[in-house]
Amino acid sequence: MLVELTMHSAGLGPAPNSPIDGIRILALLPEEWRKDLRQANGEIVIRVETGDDVTSTEISARVEQALTDPAVSHWRLHACDPVPGPDAV
C-alpha cells in the first residue's frame, strides 16, 4: 500500500528542526517499508510504500508508535492518506 503521512508539531507554530526530525522519523519506521521524505518545512510529509497488504489503519498505528520516541514525541500524525495508483481514475 502507498500512503502519504502528514505530521504536525504538537507545539505552537512550526518546529524549527523539522528536517532533522523528518529523518529521525524515517529511521523509526519499519526497515522493510520504502520511505521518502517529501516535505519538512514546518510540517513533515513522508510517502510510504509497504509492499504488502498492510492497511492504512495499521500504518497509522505503526507511525503513532514511532512518534512515542522522546526525540520526536512532539510530532503528531495528522493524516495517513492512500495515494491512488496509476490505474485510478
Backbone as ProteinMPNN parsed JSONL, in Angstrom:
{"seq_chain_A": "MLVELTMHSAGLGPAPNSPIDGIRILALLPEEWRKDLRQANGEIVIRVETGDDVTSTEISARVEQALTDPAVSHWRLHACDPVPGPDAV", "coords_chain_A": {"N_chain_A": [[0.841, -1.174, 0.0], [0.486, 2.228, -0.769], [0.958, 5.213, 0.877], [0.525, 8.602, 2.051], [1.938, 10.274, 4.648], [1.205, 12.771, 6.983], [2.533, 14.937, 9.321], [2.203, 17.052, 12.132], [3.594, 19.546, 14.269], [3.268, 19.277, 17.78], [3.466, 21.484, 19.31], [3.146, 25.1, 19.486], [3.014, 26.623, 16.443], [5.426, 26.246, 13.697], [7.88, 23.615, 13.805], [11.275, 24.14, 14.494], [13.283, 22.297, 13.854], [12.378, 20.581, 11.851], [13.373, 19.277, 9.406], [15.461, 17.632, 10.401], [14.06, 16.149, 12.313], [12.299, 14.858, 10.594], [14.018, 13.061, 9.297], [14.755, 11.546, 11.496], [12.276, 10.367, 12.113], [11.881, 8.834, 9.788], [13.884, 6.906, 10.23], [12.813, 5.543, 12.376], [10.652, 4.174, 11.421], [9.399, 1.032, 10.066], [11.982, -1.029, 8.695], [11.555, -2.471, 6.347], [9.758, -1.015, 4.872], [9.441, 1.163, 2.077], [10.508, 4.463, 2.017], [10.01, 7.968, 1.688], [11.019, 11.147, 2.28], [9.112, 13.804, 1.786], [8.512, 16.435, 2.397], [9.566, 18.901, 4.703], [9.132, 21.357, 6.157], [8.117, 22.84, 8.482], [5.847, 21.272, 8.623], [5.795, 17.72, 8.442], [6.011, 15.553, 5.743], [5.748, 12.348, 4.637], [6.129, 9.842, 2.277], [5.088, 6.536, 2.035], [5.665, 3.214, 1.088], [4.422, 0.147, 1.605], [4.471, -2.363, 0.442], [3.005, -4.654, 0.864], [0.009, -6.222, 2.168], [-0.785, -4.379, 4.146], [-2.94, -2.308, 6.034], [-4.186, 1.104, 5.95], [-4.908, 1.842, 8.504], [-3.341, 0.148, 10.078], [-0.824, 1.08, 9.331], [-0.965, 3.7, 10.309], [-1.063, 3.12, 13.059], [1.509, 2.033, 13.467], [3.063, 4.273, 12.88], [2.194, 6.075, 14.842], [3.172, 4.698, 17.054], [5.939, 4.913, 16.573], [6.201, 7.645, 16.93], [6.198, 7.924, 19.642], [8.731, 7.907, 20.54], [11.103, 9.672, 22.44], [12.695, 11.588, 21.079], [11.167, 12.513, 18.975], [8.67, 12.94, 19.945], [7.178, 15.225, 20.047], [5.775, 15.51, 17.756], [2.772, 14.919, 15.897], [0.672, 12.6, 14.272], [-1.138, 13.655, 11.588], [-2.462, 12.979, 9.225], [-3.052, 10.059, 7.245], [-3.015, 9.254, 4.268], [-4.172, 7.308, 1.592], [-2.445, 6.883, -1.489], [-3.482, 7.232, -4.739], [-3.12, 4.702, -7.23], [-1.558, 4.286, -10.527], [-3.616, 3.334, -12.096], [-5.907, 4.415, -11.113], [-8.824, 6.387, -11.487]], "CA_chain_A": [[0.0, 0.0, 0.0], [1.199, 3.503, -0.84], [0.259, 6.261, 1.623], [1.261, 9.816, 2.377], [1.777, 10.615, 6.053], [1.432, 14.179, 7.305], [2.69, 15.146, 10.748], [2.283, 18.438, 12.594], [4.187, 19.72, 15.586], [2.28, 19.399, 18.851], [3.645, 22.802, 19.912], [2.543, 26.215, 18.765], [3.824, 27.056, 15.307], [6.265, 25.233, 13.061], [9.044, 23.138, 14.553], [12.48, 24.613, 13.818], [14.143, 21.191, 13.437], [11.571, 19.6, 11.136], [14.12, 18.381, 8.512], [16.168, 16.637, 11.215], [13.043, 15.268, 12.877], [11.807, 14.023, 9.498], [14.989, 11.978, 9.124], [14.618, 10.678, 12.678], [11.046, 9.585, 11.964], [12.171, 7.818, 8.764], [14.682, 5.842, 10.835], [11.996, 4.81, 13.342], [9.641, 3.384, 10.715], [9.914, -0.301, 9.728], [13.024, -1.068, 7.67], [11.075, -3.059, 5.09], [8.958, -0.035, 4.134], [10.14, 2.173, 1.271], [10.106, 5.752, 2.585], [10.522, 9.152, 1.003], [10.703, 12.402, 2.968], [8.638, 14.688, 0.725], [8.445, 17.83, 2.846], [9.933, 19.087, 6.109], [9.251, 22.807, 6.364], [7.055, 23.21, 9.407], [5.146, 20.009, 8.783], [6.568, 16.64, 7.83], [5.234, 14.694, 4.85], [6.523, 11.168, 4.247], [5.412, 8.871, 1.446], [5.482, 5.191, 2.461], [5.189, 2.056, 0.318], [4.621, -1.013, 2.476], [4.754, -3.52, -0.388], [2.193, -5.812, 1.22], [-1.408, -5.941, 2.405], [-0.979, -3.597, 5.364], [-3.982, -1.297, 5.861], [-3.808, 2.447, 6.407], [-5.079, 1.847, 9.96], [-2.146, -0.485, 10.641], [0.284, 2.011, 9.101], [-1.14, 4.784, 11.293], [-0.685, 2.605, 14.379], [2.977, 1.915, 13.499], [3.611, 5.629, 12.92], [1.908, 6.588, 16.194], [4.119, 4.035, 17.946], [7.249, 5.534, 16.332], [6.175, 9.014, 17.451], [6.354, 7.927, 21.104], [10.159, 8.076, 20.829], [11.289, 11.016, 23.004], [13.324, 12.522, 20.135], [10.171, 13.04, 18.029], [7.352, 12.848, 20.58], [6.463, 16.499, 19.899], [5.058, 15.44, 16.48], [1.517, 14.162, 15.894], [0.199, 12.188, 12.954], [-2.321, 14.42, 11.198], [-3.174, 12.271, 8.156], [-2.464, 8.89, 6.594], [-3.873, 9.227, 3.086], [-3.76, 6.435, 0.49], [-2.098, 7.545, -2.746], [-4.039, 6.429, -5.829], [-2.178, 4.124, -8.181], [-1.663, 4.804, -11.897], [-4.863, 2.888, -12.72], [-7.047, 5.13, -10.522], [-9.419, 7.395, -12.376]], "C_chain_A": [[0.887, 1.238, 0.0], [0.363, 4.565, -0.131], [1.17, 7.468, 1.782], [0.91, 10.193, 3.806], [2.063, 12.094, 6.246], [1.469, 14.312, 8.818], [2.83, 16.628, 11.049], [2.926, 18.456, 13.968], [3.08, 19.884, 16.619], [2.382, 20.747, 19.552], [2.931, 23.864, 19.108], [3.482, 26.646, 17.646], [4.701, 25.944, 14.763], [7.46, 24.85, 13.931], [10.314, 23.536, 13.813], [13.373, 23.49, 13.29], [13.401, 20.166, 12.587], [12.355, 18.757, 10.138], [14.857, 17.276, 9.278], [15.179, 15.644, 11.802], [12.459, 14.353, 11.807], [12.716, 12.835, 9.263], [14.923, 11.014, 10.303], [13.386, 9.786, 12.559], [11.239, 8.5, 10.909], [12.898, 6.628, 9.381], [13.876, 4.984, 11.804], [10.925, 3.938, 12.686], [10.242, 2.04, 10.301], [10.889, -0.281, 8.548], [12.516, -1.56, 6.326], [10.195, -2.105, 4.278], [9.874, 0.848, 3.297], [9.605, 3.525, 1.713], [10.759, 6.888, 1.821], [10.06, 10.387, 1.765], [10.379, 13.438, 1.907], [8.708, 16.159, 1.118], [8.824, 17.881, 4.318], [10.166, 20.567, 6.366], [8.115, 23.295, 7.249], [6.093, 22.067, 9.647], [5.999, 18.968, 8.072], [5.623, 15.8, 6.992], [6.163, 13.58, 4.377], [5.627, 10.262, 3.416], [5.979, 7.491, 1.77], [4.85, 4.163, 1.536], [5.49, 0.824, 1.163], [4.921, -2.278, 1.685], [3.977, -4.764, -0.016], [0.769, -5.361, 1.528], [-1.675, -5.23, 3.727], [-2.034, -2.528, 5.085], [-3.485, 0.06, 6.344], [-3.965, 2.57, 7.924], [-3.856, 1.242, 10.639], [-0.916, 0.411, 10.473], [0.218, 3.143, 10.12], [-0.694, 4.34, 12.68], [0.83, 2.495, 14.513], [3.631, 3.296, 13.593], [3.392, 6.237, 14.306], [2.872, 5.983, 17.207], [5.505, 4.663, 17.798], [7.313, 6.922, 16.959], [6.194, 9.077, 18.977], [7.821, 8.046, 21.507], [10.381, 9.504, 21.33], [11.886, 12.038, 22.033], [12.316, 13.168, 19.192], [8.763, 13.063, 18.627], [6.554, 14.148, 20.517], [5.745, 16.584, 18.543], [3.822, 14.58, 16.635], [1.147, 13.817, 14.46], [-1.103, 12.915, 12.668], [-3.138, 13.668, 10.148], [-2.347, 11.095, 7.663], [-3.349, 8.619, 5.385], [-3.344, 8.265, 2.03], [-3.485, 7.26, -0.767], [-2.63, 6.671, -3.871], [-2.939, 5.924, -6.758], [-2.4, 4.676, -9.573], [-2.96, 4.4, -12.597], [-6.086, 3.602, -12.172], [-7.537, 6.21, -11.475], [-9.923, 8.552, -11.562]], "O_chain_A": [[1.908, 1.286, 0.685], [-0.792, 4.794, -0.487], [2.392, 7.379, 1.669], [-0.256, 10.405, 4.139], [3.054, 12.612, 5.73], [0.559, 13.861, 9.515], [3.49, 17.365, 10.316], [2.815, 17.498, 14.733], [2.075, 20.549, 16.364], [1.485, 21.119, 20.308], [2.201, 23.562, 18.164], [4.633, 26.998, 17.904], [4.72, 24.835, 15.298], [7.977, 25.666, 14.693], [10.42, 23.292, 12.611], [14.149, 23.717, 12.361], [13.762, 18.989, 12.6], [12.037, 17.575, 10.01], [14.872, 16.122, 8.848], [15.424, 14.437, 11.793], [12.157, 13.193, 12.085], [12.239, 11.72, 9.051], [15.025, 9.8, 10.123], [13.442, 8.595, 12.865], [10.81, 7.364, 11.11], [12.57, 5.478, 9.092], [14.216, 3.823, 12.031], [10.358, 3.059, 13.335], [11.463, 1.917, 10.196], [10.656, 0.389, 7.541], [12.991, -1.116, 5.28], [9.92, -2.371, 3.108], [10.952, 1.237, 3.746], [8.391, 3.722, 1.781], [11.9, 6.787, 1.37], [8.862, 10.644, 1.882], [11.274, 13.903, 1.201], [8.936, 17.024, 0.272], [8.444, 17.002, 5.091], [11.263, 20.978, 6.747], [7.26, 24.068, 6.815], [5.578, 21.908, 10.754], [6.818, 19.295, 7.213], [4.565, 15.382, 7.463], [7.219, 13.833, 3.797], [4.501, 9.955, 3.809], [7.195, 7.297, 1.779], [3.658, 4.226, 1.236], [6.65, 0.494, 1.41], [5.566, -3.185, 2.21], [4.266, -5.84, -0.538], [0.376, -4.246, 1.186], [-2.705, -5.47, 4.357], [-2.025, -1.91, 4.02], [-2.487, 0.149, 7.059], [-3.229, 3.324, 8.56], [-3.386, 1.757, 11.654], [-0.071, 0.489, 11.364], [1.229, 3.502, 10.723], [-0.028, 5.09, 13.393], [1.38, 2.827, 15.562], [4.627, 3.472, 14.294], [4.301, 6.841, 14.874], [3.337, 6.673, 18.114], [6.175, 4.917, 18.799], [8.36, 7.33, 17.462], [6.204, 10.168, 19.547], [8.127, 8.261, 22.68], [9.9, 10.453, 20.71], [11.611, 13.232, 22.154], [12.57, 14.249, 18.662], [7.779, 13.192, 17.899], [5.382, 14.173, 20.892], [5.169, 17.622, 18.217], [3.816, 13.624, 17.41], [1.291, 14.636, 13.551], [-2.064, 12.797, 13.428], [-4.368, 13.711, 10.173], [-1.116, 11.13, 7.664], [-4.311, 7.854, 5.464], [-2.193, 8.384, 1.61], [-4.203, 8.214, -1.066], [-2.277, 5.496, -3.959], [-1.964, 6.623, -7.033], [-3.33, 5.454, -9.788], [-3.366, 5.035, -13.57], [-7.188, 3.427, -12.692], [-6.753, 6.854, -12.173], [-10.46, 9.51, -12.117]]}, "name": "protein", "num_of_chains": 1, "seq": "MLVELTMHSAGLGPAPNSPIDGIRILALLPEEWRKDLRQANGEIVIRVETGDDVTSTEISARVEQALTDPAVSHWRLHACDPVPGPDAV"}
